[in-house]
Amino acid sequence: MNPDCLFLIPEHVQTRWASPENPAAEKGRACFGNDGRKRHAFISLHAGEAATLLDLRLIPGTVRRIWITIDDRTPKMLRGLRIEAFWDGAATPAISAPLGDFFSLGLGRMATFHSALFSSPEGRSFNCYIPMPFRSGARIVVTNESGVDLGSLYYDVDCTIGDDHPDTAAYLHAHWRREAPTTLLEDYTILPQVHGRGRFLGCNLGVIADTGLYYHSWWGEGEVKIYLDGDTANPTLCGTGTEDYIGTGWGQGQYAGLYQGCHVADHEKYHYCFYRLHVPDPVWFQTACRATIQQIGAWTPESMAQMHAAGLQLVHSDKPLDTAAEARARNYGLFERQDDVSSCAWFYLDRPANGLPALPAAAQRYAGLT
């Protein structure tokens, strides 16, 4: 942030907070009707019920911060709560994701971390600091699709209103996906193709590696590929491996940085959740964007011996591997694999609707999570 911005006061811009104490974010109406004391700090959300956290109409503005905490942080609730944001009266949501995943907490697991755009300071809250501009209205809704009542949901949605947005200001979008398992020899899609001008802001990824099939072999050799502005068979951008994409190397443990991190690294269950934010290294697109990651792992002599003894036929680049010969010839090699992979991609787009598939049903989102 430019430090000068801290003391430059814009004209005609006002601050509003939407919370249970002032759900309409109205001037002079916080704590209204409850004698000014702390009487309504949270809401309850029964199974199947939706709550509107913000509803501003016929006015420009910017959502600056969203904070939430809930009393049930089980995987079923983290994946069963759906958060959606609608900009400028659009009929379809620009943001549509499970609550945990939108806030960069994947796999239905809480974790303590702090990045440039998200945080959970002690692993029991959700914070988002991504600026979300709108021109004629904003609506943010949380729906409880878990099948279980939620006793308490605390929230603040902090906004400014009256902002003068230039024509180049884009809308924030978020898209969630899961494949359990992925398809052999097919790259997992982080962001399906979107059309328009915008910026791929980043993603968080969750991987549940299939140790029953591949034992404790390394799962993260897949390269992230980003297709820009008419790319077809080959992308313009390509990394060198999963852990390399998030700024580390030779495997990945638990860490959290401003723009990259792995806040879940469970080496016993082989569950991993990690993120990359393209803030200092923007990924712009002018007409279209698509992002994928390969499903490639690596074997060692020990894991190769286990997979060979189990009769597993490995392939790489569509060619069968002679597992016995490979193990005799060298001590390391690549192979194609299938795992449980999920993701939430954040991006800016020059329009309030993105045309992407709707969020899958809650049962598909939390199936198999513990």
KAVEN-V805616 format. One line per field, one symbol per residue. ss: DSSP state (A for helix, B for strand, O for the rest). psi: psi as a letter, one per 20 degrees, with the letter a starting at -180 (. if undefined). burial: I if it has 16 or more other C-alpha atoms within 10 Angstrom, else O. A space follows every 10 residues. Layout:
# KAVEN-V805616
ss = ???
psi = ???
burial = ???
This chain:
# KAVEN-V805616
ss = OOAAAAOOOO OOOBBBBBBO OBOOOOOOOO OOOOOOOOOO OOBBBOOOOB BBBBBBBOOO BBBBBBBBBB OOOOAAAAAA BBBBBBBOOO OOOOBBBBAA AAOOOOOOOO OOBBOOOBBB OOOOOBBBOO OBBBOOBBBB BBBBOOOOOB BBBBBBBBBB BOOOOOOOOO BBBBBBBBBB OOOOOOOBBB BBBBBOOBBB BBBBBBBBOO AAAAOOOBOO OOOBBBBBOO OOOOOOBBOO OAAAAOOOOO OOOOBBOOOB BBBBBBOOOO BBBBBBBOOO OOBBBOOBBB BBBOOBBBBB AAAAAAAAAO OOOOBBOOBB OOAAAAAAAO OBBBBBOOOB BBBBBBBBBO OOOOOOOOOO OAAAAAOOOO
psi = pohhhhjooq qjpqpqpprh imhjlqpkjq kpjkjjrohm irqqoqpiqq pohpnpqkqq apphqppqqq iokqhhghhh pppqpppkjq hqqhpoqqgg hhkjnrjkpq qproahiqqn hjkkrpppjp pnqqhkqppp pppojhjpqo gpoqqpoprq qjqnprhipr qpqppqrppn rrppjpppog orpqpapbpo haqqqppoqn hhgjblqpil ippppoppli qehprhppai rghhhkjbql rpaprprgiq rnionnigil ppprqpomgi mqnqqhhqqq prpqnpapqr hghghghghi kpoqqpljpq pnhggghhhr jqrqqqrpro prqpppqqqj qiqijrqqpr qhhhhjpjp.
burial = OOOOOOOOOO OOOOOIIIII IIIIIOOOOI IOOOOOOOOO OIIOIIIOOI IIIIIIOOOI IIIIIIIIII OIIOIIIIII IIIIIIIIIO OIIIIIIIII IIIIIIIIII IIIIIOIIII OOOOIIIIII OIIIIOIIII IIIIIIIOII OIIIIIIIII IIIIOOOOII IIIIIIIIII OIOIIOIIII IIOIIIIIII IIIIIIIIII OOOIIIIIII IIIIIIIIIO OOOOIOOIOO IIIIIIIIOO OIIOIIIIII IIIIIOOOOI IIIIIIIIOO OOIIIOOIII IIIIIIIIII IOIIOIIIOO OOOIIIOOOO IOIOOOIOOO OOOIIIIIII IIIIIIIIII IIIIOIOOIO OIOOIIOOOO
